[in-house]
Structures are given as C-alpha cells and as structure tokens.
C-alpha cells in the first residue's frame, strides 16, 4: 500500500498568515458560496409535495389540496405555486381564499386562473 504524502504545510501555505478573524471571514465567505446556489434553487423550484403542504397550511383538507394541486399541474402552473394560484383567484374575484380554493376544487375558474397568469407573462 502506498503511503500518503504529508502535504498539509503546502496546502495551508495560503492561509498561514491569516488571523483568526480573517480565517472566520474566509470560512463564512466560502460557506456562502456553497449555500447561495442551494437557496437560489429553493426560491425558483418547487415540488408537488411542497405545494400540497402550502395548501394544507392555508386550511384546505388533504383531499381539497390534492384536487387543487392536480388542477395546478394540469394547467402547468406549478412554477407559480399552488397557494399563489388560489390567492390570485381570490383577489381577482374579491372573495376569501377558502372560497376561491373550493371553486378550483369543484373545477371552476381554471381558465380564469390560467388567463390571470398569462397576462403577467414571464414576470411571475
């Protein structure tokens, strides 16, 4: 078995003259470089599971959330967010969120919701 070379001193040469505070600052800067792409992914991407969870927290039952989410996915609105879809319909019709969600559960207003998001184009 080949023995590993001890090159620690060579690898740390660029850090040797940094103070503890400078090392901490470098650590957090590098950590930020690792985390920032993950945060960006989280802001721009979602899953049916996450959207179902949002709907449940908005007060819809599991069965209602499933129906809304099915409609959201069938209308290619998942990137807008299921909760956002319900909220936008409620604002458009000047009704409460629950009533708007139940309309979607019953198969109503899907064309209107699609049109509401189409008007915004890519700005959503």
C-alpha positions in Angstrom: 0.0 0.0 0.0 1.3 3.4 -1.0 1.9 5.8 1.9 0.1 9.2 1.5 2.4 12.2 1.3 2.0 14.7 4.1 1.4 17.9 2.2 -0.5 19.7 4.8 2.0 22.5 5.2 2.0 23.1 1.4 -1.8 23.1 1.2 -2.2 25.6 4.1 0.5 28.0 2.9 -2.0 30.5 1.5 -3.8 30.5 4.9 -0.8 30.6 7.2 -0.6 34.3 7.6 -4.3 34.9 8.2 -5.5 35.9 11.7 -8.4 34.0 13.4 -10.8 36.7 12.3 -9.6 36.6 8.7 -9.9 32.8 8.8 -13.5 33.1 10.1 -14.4 35.6 7.4 -12.9 33.3 4.7 -14.8 30.4 6.1 -18.1 32.2 6.0 -17.4 33.6 2.5 -16.8 30.1 1.3 -19.8 28.7 3.1 -21.9 31.4 1.4 -20.6 30.3 -2.0 -21.8 26.8 -1.2 -25.2 27.8 0.2 -26.2 30.6 -2.3 -26.9 28.2 -5.2 -29.0 26.0 -3.0 -31.0 29.0 -1.8 -31.5 30.1 -5.4 -32.8 26.6 -6.3 -35.2 26.7 -3.4 -36.5 30.1 -4.5 -37.0 29.1 -8.1 -38.1 25.5 -7.8 -40.9 23.6 -6.1 -42.4 20.2 -5.9 -45.9 18.9 -5.6 -45.2 17.8 -2.1 -44.2 21.3 -1.1 -47.2 22.8 -2.8 -49.5 20.4 -1.1 -48.0 21.4 2.2 -48.6 25.1 1.4 -52.3 24.3 0.7 -52.7 22.4 3.9 -51.3 25.3 5.8 -53.8 27.6 4.1 -56.5 25.5 5.7 -57.5 23.1 2.9 -58.1 19.4 3.7 -55.8 16.8 2.2 -58.4 15.9 -0.4 -59.0 19.5 -1.3 -55.3 20.2 -1.6 -55.0 17.1 -3.9 -57.7 18.4 -6.2 -56.2 21.9 -6.4 -52.7 20.6 -7.0 -54.0 18.3 -9.7 -55.5 21.3 -11.5 -52.4 23.4 -10.9 -50.3 20.7 -12.5 -52.7 20.0 -15.4 -52.6 23.8 -16.2 -48.8 24.0 -16.0 -49.0 26.5 -13.1 -46.8 24.6 -10.6 -44.0 27.1 -11.1 -46.3 29.8 -9.9 -47.1 28.0 -6.7 -50.4 26.4 -5.8 -51.0 28.8 -2.9 -50.3 31.7 -5.2 -52.8 30.4 -7.7 -55.6 30.2 -5.1 -54.6 33.7 -3.7 -54.6 35.3 -7.1 -58.0 34.0 -7.9 -59.3 35.2 -4.5 -58.0 38.7 -5.2 -59.3 38.7 -8.8 -62.8 37.7 -7.6 -62.7 39.7 -4.4 -63.5 36.6 -2.3 -61.8 34.9 0.5 -59.0 32.3 -0.1 -61.0 29.4 1.1 -63.9 30.2 -1.3 -61.5 30.6 -4.2 -59.8 27.2 -3.4 -63.2 25.5 -3.2 -64.1 26.9 -6.6 -61.0 25.3 -8.0 -61.7 22.0 -6.2 -65.1 22.0 -8.0 -63.4 22.5 -11.4 -64.5 26.1 -11.7 -62.4 29.1 -12.8 -59.4 27.3 -14.1 -59.5 29.2 -17.4 -59.7 32.4 -15.5 -56.6 31.5 -13.4 -54.6 30.5 -16.5 -55.5 33.9 -18.0 -54.5 35.7 -14.9 -51.1 34.3 -15.0 -50.8 34.6 -18.8 -51.3 38.4 -18.5 -48.3 38.6 -16.3 -46.1 36.7 -18.8 -42.7 35.8 -17.5 -42.7 38.4 -14.8 -44.3 36.0 -12.2 
